[in-house]
């Protein structure tokens, strides 16, 4: 795991003393907002002002980055908020692909004061997490050649549509035989399929599609935000439940920052404009992931497919699968990939059944209990219960695939 690091920016503009990550081109933009109504009337020295501590992923553009030249949409919003509150800004960097664990370790672990970009829903870690008012709408988008208007699902008839694996768009189009689905694993692959002529439309995670269109494809595509069940949601700023006063102060200044937020959305290529309405998706149990480029800070509806499994007497129920998926994405995804999607074959857990057949369960059980220290896999028997291991195994059963070799 990449070591977390934090830094303090007293100006709200520059934090060049931080560790760096990979660099992409986009310079920082910070709007000036008056903070007189927010700062306490009591005179304070600069050193007495507590920093506004922001949790963020160091390598998750267009949302966040620890590079001063391209901070990201969320980080620049945080900078503007800090300036409006009259406080310096500090950062706690932590990878967002750990899902809810990221929120528990950083925000609820009191390492920071706020986390920008969480879905504004009590179903997301409430009541431990409370939310600001909505600052943006985020979700899946339709990416197509400019001038190709798509008015809804019927506008996709006869087209080849790239959809992300286990996403709401894939579930939504699953029953449509008049639409050819091209399954991809990420927005990056969706944009590549479109650019290589393998798809006519990409129905993928909008913010990343917009960022790639702006930085890699010279704005050659039009991007339409969509709305409907599981397709879009309100993005907000999350706080620990004990931080109601700070939350209220942030809500008080958010209206002043709407113009700045709109400009930042354009700067980072986030889809804007009137969304295209879709009906309800035929989705399976909900799984929650946050912050990653394939769906940063969002709730994604995943279709849990019952697989015929060798050596297992019954198909796991959806509740057990959902619990196992949450544990997996919170702990195991660091090495084995979010939702077990991993391009490195030797640690691709979707091939367990292919490798071990009837011994799959025994191999899994021995490995998670005893570990494989020589291969970098620690034992987990002192961390999780057998019931939790069962739920992880149940989730892995739903993602098993056959190998082509």
Secondary structure, DSSP 4 states (H G I P E B T S, - for coil): -PPP-EEEESSSS--TTS------S----------TTTS-SS---GGGSPPEEEEE-TEETTTEES-TT---HHHHHHHHHHHHHT--EEEEE--GGGTHHHHHHTTTTTS-SEEEEEE--TTTTTTTEEE----EEEEEEEEEETT----SGGGGTT-EEEEETTSHHHHHHTT-TTSEEEEESSHHHHHHHHHTTS-SEEEEEHHHHHHHHHHTSTT-EEEEEEESTTTEEEEEEEEETT-HHHHHHHHHHHGGGHHHHHHHHHHTT---SSPEE-------SEEEE-S-TTTTTEEEE--------TT-SSPPPHHHHHHHHHHIIIIIHHHH-GGG--SSGGG-GGGHHHHHGGGHHHHHHHHHHH-BGGGTB---TTTS-HHHHHHHHHHHHTT------
